[in-house]
């Protein structure tokens, strides 16, 4: 439940990861899930509502190209899912435009790449 000053208390939240590894490849996929919660009533209609459950997928693959060179490509929120709307977000100073940032990230998909070289 979102309290007037206390914020969101998530009753069920988890991250589950499946990974596969060989000598030169590492691949992982992660599910991030948060159960729905009761939101504060709208400041206009005073109607109580629920904030929907939020489920995103992250993925990452790494390749050991040489003994010392590792290449990584990954994505957070792979399917670019928007977080659910929250009434509470409009009434708290640390929330932005209808999204509860402790519950979901409104920035969407984030793709990253890296190359790591180690001198041995």
C-alpha positions as CSV (number, residue, x, y, z in Angstrom):
1,X,0.0,0.0,0.0
2,X,1.2,3.5,-0.7
3,X,1.0,5.6,2.4
4,X,0.7,9.4,2.2
5,X,4.3,9.8,3.4
6,X,5.7,6.3,3.7
7,X,5.9,5.2,0.0
8,X,5.3,1.8,-1.6
9,X,5.6,-1.4,0.4
10,X,6.0,-4.2,-2.1
11,X,4.6,-7.4,-0.8
12,X,6.2,-9.6,-3.5
13,X,9.2,-8.9,-5.6
14,X,11.8,-11.2,-7.1
15,X,14.6,-11.5,-9.7
16,X,15.2,-14.9,-11.3
17,X,18.2,-15.5,-13.6
18,X,19.0,-18.4,-15.9
19,X,22.6,-18.6,-17.2
20,X,24.5,-20.8,-19.6
21,X,28.3,-20.8,-19.8
22,X,30.9,-22.5,-22.1
23,X,34.6,-21.9,-22.4
24,X,34.1,-18.8,-24.6
25,X,30.4,-17.8,-24.1
26,X,28.3,-16.6,-21.1
27,X,24.6,-16.0,-21.7
28,X,22.0,-14.9,-19.1
29,X,18.4,-13.8,-19.0
30,X,16.8,-12.3,-15.9
31,X,13.1,-11.8,-15.0
32,X,12.3,-8.9,-12.7
33,X,8.8,-9.1,-11.2
34,X,6.9,-6.9,-8.7
35,X,3.4,-7.7,-7.6
36,X,0.6,-5.1,-7.9
37,X,-0.1,-2.9,-4.9
38,X,-2.9,-0.6,-3.6
39,X,-2.4,3.0,-4.7
40,X,-3.6,6.1,-2.9
41,X,-6.9,7.5,-4.2
42,X,-6.9,10.0,-7.0
43,X,-6.7,13.6,-5.8
44,X,-9.5,14.4,-8.3
45,X,-11.9,11.5,-8.1
46,X,-10.9,10.0,-4.7
47,X,-11.3,6.6,-6.3
48,X,-8.9,3.9,-4.9
49,X,-7.1,1.8,-7.4
50,X,-4.4,-0.8,-7.8
51,X,-1.0,-0.2,-9.5
52,X,-0.5,-3.1,-12.0
53,X,2.2,-5.8,-11.5
54,X,5.4,-4.9,-13.3
55,X,7.5,-7.5,-15.2
56,X,10.7,-6.9,-17.2
57,X,13.3,-9.0,-18.8
58,X,17.1,-8.3,-18.9
59,X,19.5,-10.2,-21.1
60,X,23.3,-10.4,-21.5
61,X,25.8,-12.3,-23.6
62,X,29.6,-12.3,-23.3
63,X,32.2,-13.7,-25.6
64,X,35.8,-14.4,-24.7
65,X,37.4,-13.5,-28.0
66,X,41.0,-14.1,-26.9
67,X,42.5,-15.2,-23.6
68,X,42.6,-11.5,-22.6
69,X,39.7,-9.9,-24.5
70,X,36.1,-10.2,-23.4
71,X,33.2,-8.6,-25.3
72,X,29.8,-8.1,-23.7
73,X,26.4,-7.0,-25.1
74,X,23.3,-6.7,-22.9
75,X,19.9,-5.0,-22.5
76,X,17.9,-4.0,-19.4
77,X,14.1,-4.0,-20.0
78,X,14.7,-5.8,-23.2
79,X,11.0,-5.5,-24.4
80,X,10.8,-1.7,-23.5
81,X,7.9,-2.1,-21.1
82,X,6.6,1.0,-19.4
83,X,6.0,1.0,-15.7
84,X,2.4,1.2,-14.5
85,X,0.8,4.5,-13.7
86,X,0.7,5.4,-10.0
87,X,-1.5,8.1,-8.3
88,X,1.0,8.2,-5.5
89,X,3.7,9.5,-7.8
90,X,2.0,12.8,-8.3
91,X,1.7,13.5,-4.6
92,X,5.3,12.8,-3.5
93,X,8.3,15.0,-4.1
94,X,10.7,12.2,-5.0
95,X,8.5,10.7,-7.8
96,X,8.2,11.8,-11.4
97,X,5.1,12.3,-13.6
98,X,2.9,9.3,-12.7
99,X,5.7,6.7,-12.3
100,X,6.9,5.4,-9.0
101,X,10.7,5.2,-9.5
102,X,11.1,2.7,-6.7
103,X,8.7,0.4,-8.5
104,X,9.7,0.9,-12.2
105,X,12.0,2.8,-14.5
106,X,10.2,5.1,-17.0
107,X,13.4,5.5,-19.1
108,X,12.6,2.2,-21.0
109,X,15.1,-0.1,-22.7
110,X,18.8,0.4,-22.0
111,X,21.3,-1.3,-24.2
112,X,25.0,-1.6,-23.3
113,X,28.2,-3.0,-24.6
114,X,31.7,-3.3,-23.2
115,X,35.1,-4.6,-24.1
116,X,37.5,-5.7,-21.3
117,X,41.2,-6.4,-21.9
118,X,43.4,-7.8,-19.2
119,X,47.1,-8.0,-19.5
120,X,48.4,-11.2,-18.1
